[in-house]
Amino acid sequence: MLDLWQEIFGTIKRNKLRTALTGFAVAWGIFMLIVLLGAGNGLIHAFEKSSSERALNSIRVFPGWTQKAYDGLKEGRYIELDNRDLHDTERLFPEEVIESGAIVNQGGVNISFGSEYINTTLNGVSPNYINIEPVKTATGRFINEIDIQERRKVIVIHRNSAETLFNKSHKEPIGQLLNVGGFAFTVVGTYGDMGDQGEQGAFIPFSTLQTIYNKGDKLRSIIFTTKGLDDVKTNDAFESRYRKALSKNHRFDPEDTGAIWLWNRMTQYIQSQEAMGMLVTAIWVIGIFTLLSGIVGVSNIMLITVKERTHEIGIRKALGAKPRSILWLIISESVVITTLFGYIGMLAGIGVTEWMDAYFGSQTMNAGMFEETLFTDPTVDLHIAIQATVTLIVAGTLAGFFPARKATHIRPIEALNAL
């Protein structure tokens, strides 16, 4: 075995420049593969982090405009959701819907405490809102069912808003009365979100907002969680039945997808997972083809090596060397070159992914009440490094196989004459 290593490194040492140039192509291929995989992981990890903050088994319903004439009514009608739709969501679909809730908004509301004030949006919500959206109670509690039923004037404010309103008075927000657009509301809780950035609205019972601001029974949207809808097919079937149920309340064509808009997070998640899988596959394909150019180079120098050592191979065979030993010698040299330079490229690629993590690993986008993570942890996992190692070994073996096979077919008498 020691003799084998000495021969391999002796050959490499005799052809330093040629080996280095060829090895660079291999290093570049594996470098690009690692960098692309790292960048892809950054996008995938950001998506998974964002998804984990929300209930994936949730659907949000928004009003829309009819795109088809129906039952004597023209297209272009605005469909407003109402309390009847909210009640029908649970009543008509007990097998699929866990719990439903409503959302109503009122923008540009002044909230004050003493001389301090803020201008923000009031979000009238149901208790299930906190279980679905990336809003977490920091202190106190959130809106509950009794608040909805009794139309209580209670409010949950963002912790940054609480600091603005109560910082000078040094008072604990919970239990304090706020002037909310001319009405007295009791603070029952504070909340935090994913980014603590952007517009930090306040939450009150949706029934209270409907009453105070004369919304009647109208809703901005309906939000509910589902069960048993685990694939795109079952979700599409449910959406069709749900749209048909609401079409009876508002007299629009059940096939009119513009009348109401359904944001189905489970379907979106499944489709995104499929897209991420395609992304990873595409990265591997690009990386493998980039690596292939280096492998072709290694194979070529192995062919040149075999040609240069034809006389030596002939002597070996004349002295009784078996074809298997010749085959092993050439393939081993190919694997060593490929693996050595491949690992150099791999280490460089890992270094770049660590740099990306340090400078771009927390890229976010302001999405209103919170910040959406776009790029996080763009590094390669251990199993990726193992896969890349296996890829290098296989590639090195393939690169050396055909030159080695050619070497085993050299006839001793012809090789001895090749001077």
N, C-alpha and C positions, 0 to 999 in steps of 0.2 A: 504493500500500500504506500509506503514511503517513497519507493521508486516511482510509483505512478504520479504522486504529487510533485516530485522533483522534475519529472518529464513535462508535466503540464505547465508549471511555472517557468521552466526553462524555455519552452516554446513561446510563452507569453513575453518573457523578457527579451527574447531575440527579435520580436516584432512589436515593440512597444507602441509606436505611432499607429500602426495598422489596427492593433487591438484596441487602443484608446478611442480612435475615431469610430470604430464599429461599436464598441461598448457604449459610447455616448448616445447612439441611436436607441439602444436598449434602455439606458437610464432615462432618456427623454420620454420614451413611451410609458414607462412605469410611473414617472413623475407626473405626466399629464393625467394618467388614470387616477392616481391618488388625489390630485388637486380637484379633478372633476367630481370624484366621489365625495370628497370633503365638502365642496360647494353644494352638491346635491343633498348631502346630509343636513347642511345648514338650513335649506328650505324645508326638508322633511321634518326636522326637529322643531322648527318654528311652527309649522302647521299642526304638529301633534301637541305642542304646548298650548297653542291657541284653542284647539279642539277640547283639550282637557279642562279648560276653564268654563265650558258650556255643556249643557246636557245635550248629548248627541241625539237622543231619542226625543227630540222636540220639533215642533212645527209652529211656525208663526204665520198668521194669516193677515194679509193687508188688503185694503179696498182697491178697486181698480175701475177701469172704464170698459163698458161692453164693446165688443168688436163685431157683434152679429145682431141683426134684428131678430126679435123673438116675441111670440104671442101678441102681435100687433104693436109692439114697441120698437122704436128705432134704435140703431146702434149708437154708441157714443154716450150712453147714460153712465153717470157716476154711481157706483154701488157703495153705499155706506154700511159698514158693519154696525150691529146693534146688540143689545142685551139678549135678544131672542136667539141670535146666532151663537152667543156664548153659552146659553143654556142648552141649546140643541147639540152642541159639541160633545158634551158629556152624556146627555140623555139618549141620543141616537146611536152613539158609538161606545157603549160600555165595555166591549171586548177589546177595543184598541186604545181608548183614551184613559190615561191614569187620572189626570186632573187638568183643568183648564183655567185660564185667567184672562183678564182684560188689561189693556193699556190705553190710556187717554192722556193727551199732552196739552199743556198750556204754556206758551213761551213768553218771555219778557216780563216775568213776575218779580217785583221788588220784595225782598225779604229783609227785615231789619230787626235789630235788637239794640235799643237805646239809640245812640248816634251812628252805630255801625250798620252797614247794609250791603247787600249783594243783589245783582240782577241775574236771574237764572231761569231755567225751565222747570215747571212742575210736571212730574210724571205720575199720573194716577195709575196705580198698579194693583194687582192681586197678590196674595201671600206667596203664590208659587213662583213669582218672578225671581226671587233670590235663589231658587233652586235651579234655574235655567240659565240665567245670564251671569256674567262675571262680576257680580256685585256681592261683596261679603260684609256682614255686619262687623263694625269695629267695636262699638260700645252699645249698650242698650239692646233693643230688639228691632225687628222689621215690622212691616204692616201685617196684621193678623186678620182672621175671618170676622171677629167681632167688630173690628174697625170698619170693615166693608158693610156689614149688616146695619150698624148703627150710624154709618156715615160720620164717623168721628173726625174731628179736626186735629189729627196727629200728623207729625212730619218726621221723616228721616233725612238728615242732611249729610253731605260729604264732610269728611274730617277736615279738609282744607277750608271749607266754608265755615265750619265750626270754629276754626282758629281765627278766621277773619272777624266773625261776629262776637266771639267771647274772649279774645286774647287780652284786650285792654281791661275787661272787667274781672278777668281771672275766675270766671264762674264755670261750673260744670254744666255742659250743654243739656244733659238729660234732665227733663222736667221743667225747663225754662219755656216761657211763652214768647213766640215770635210773631211779629206783624207780617203776615203773608198776604200781600195785596189788599190790605184793609181788614183781614180776618185774623183772629188770634188762634195760633196753632201751638200745640204742645210738642216739644221735641221728645221723641221716644227712643231715638237711636241715631248713631252716626255710622257711616259705611266707608269702605275703601274699595278701590277697583284695581284692575291690572296695572294701570300706568299712573294713576293719581294725577293725570294731566288733562288738558282740554276743558270742555265745559262740564262742570260738576253739578248736575241737576239735583233736585230734591224729590223725594217720594212721599206721596200721600195716598190714601185709599181712592181707587178709581171712582167709587160711588160718590165720595165727597166732592171730587173735582167735577163730576157731571152735574151735581146740584149747584155748587157755587158759581160755576161759569156757564150755566144754562146749556149744557151739552145734551140735555134730554137723555135718551138711552143710547146715543151714538158712541161708537168706540173707534179709536185709532187703529187698533189691531187686536187680534186674539192670539194667545200663546198657550200651547198645551204640550204635555208629554205623552208619549205613546208606549205601547208594549206589543210584542209579537211581530213588529215590522222590522225584520232584520236584513232584508235585501231589497234591491231596487224594484223587483217585480211586485212584491207585496205592498211596498210604499206607493207605487204608481196606482195599484188597484184601490188602495185606501183613499188616495187623493181624488180619484175619479168619483168614488161614492160620496166623499165629503163635499166635493164641488156640487154634486147633484142635489145633496140635502140643502145646501145654502141657496141653490138656484130656485128652490120652491119658495123661500122667504122673500126673494128679491126679483123674481120673474126674469131670469136670464137663461140663456141656453146652457145646459150642463156641460156642453163641449166648448164653451167660450172660455178659454184660459185667460183672457184679459180682464174678465169681470172681477175676479179676485186673484190675488197672487199668493201662492203658498211657498214659504221658505222652509223646505224640508232639510234639516241638518243631517239626518241619517243618510238620505240619498246623496247629499253633497259630500258627506264624509266618504261614503263608499266609492263614489266617482273620483274623488280626490286621491283615495288610496290606489285606485287603478291607474290614475295619471302618474302618481309617484312611482309606481312599479314600472311604468313605461319609461319614466325619466331615468331610473336606475339602469334599466336594460339598455337604453340609448347610450348612457355614459359608459357602460361596459363595452358596448360595441365600438364606440369611438376610441376608447382606450386600447382595446385589443387590436384594432386596425393600426393605431399609432405604434403599438408595440411590435406589430407584425413587420413593420419596415425595418426595425432593429434586428428582428429575428432573421430576416432575409439576409441582412448584412453579416450576421454571425455565421449563417450557413455558407455564405460565399467565402468567408475567410477560412472556414473549415475545409472547403473544397480546394482552396489554394494551398492550405497546409498539407492536405493529402497528396496533392501533386508534387509539392516540394519534398515530401518525405517518401516518395514512391520507392526510391532505392532502399531506404531504411526499412520500409515495410516489407519489401521483397526479402531482405536479409532475415528479418524476424520470421517470416513464413518459411524460409529455407531452413532455419534452425529449429523449426517445429512449433512455432507460435500458432495457436489456434485462432480461427476467425473471430471467435467470441472475445478473445483478449484484445484484438485489434479494434473490434467494434466498441468495446468498453473504453479503450483509451481515447478514441476520437469523441465519443459521446460525453465522457467525463470532462474533457477539455471544454467542450461546448457549454455544458451545464455550469462549469466554474465561471466562465466568462460572463454568461448570461446572468447568473445569480449575483456575482460580485458587483457588476455595474447596475443590475436591477436594484440591489439593495441601496446603492448610492443614490439612485433616483428616488427610491422609496423614502429614504431618510430626508432628502431634499423636499419631497412632496409633503411629508408630515410636518416639516418645518414651516412650509408655506401655509398649511391648514391651521397650524398654531398661530401664525401671524394673522390670518384672517379672523380667527377666533378672538384675538386680542383687540383688533381694530374694527371688525365688523360683526362681532358675535352677538351684538345686542341691538341690531337694527330694528327700529319700530316705525309704525305709521300712525299718526294721530287719527283715530276713528271716532271722534266726537267725545263720548263720555269715558273713553278709555283708549289706551294705545295698543295697536295690534302689532304683535311681534312678526317681523318678516324674515329674519335671518338669525339663527342662534346655534351655537355649538357646531361650527362647520369642521368637524374633525372626523377621522376615520376610526371605526371600531376595531376591536381585536380580530373579529372574524374576517374583516376586510383585509387586514394585514396577512392573515393566514391564507385567504383566497389568493392574494397577490403573490405570496410565496409559492404556492402550488402552481400558479400560472407561470411563474418564472421557471420553475423546474421542468414543467411540461414543455414550455417553449424552448428551453435549452436542449431538452432531449430531442424534440422534433428538428431543431436546427442542426443538430449533429448527426441525426440518424442517417440521412441520405448520403452525406459525405462518408460516414463510417461504413455504410453499406457498399459504397463504391470501393473503399479501401480493402474490404474483405474479398472483393472479386478480382483484385490484382493478382496476376499469375507471377510466381516467384521468378521464373526465367525472364519474363518481360521486365519486371522491376529491376532485376540485377543489371539489365542492359541499359536502363534509363539513367545514364551518367551525363 
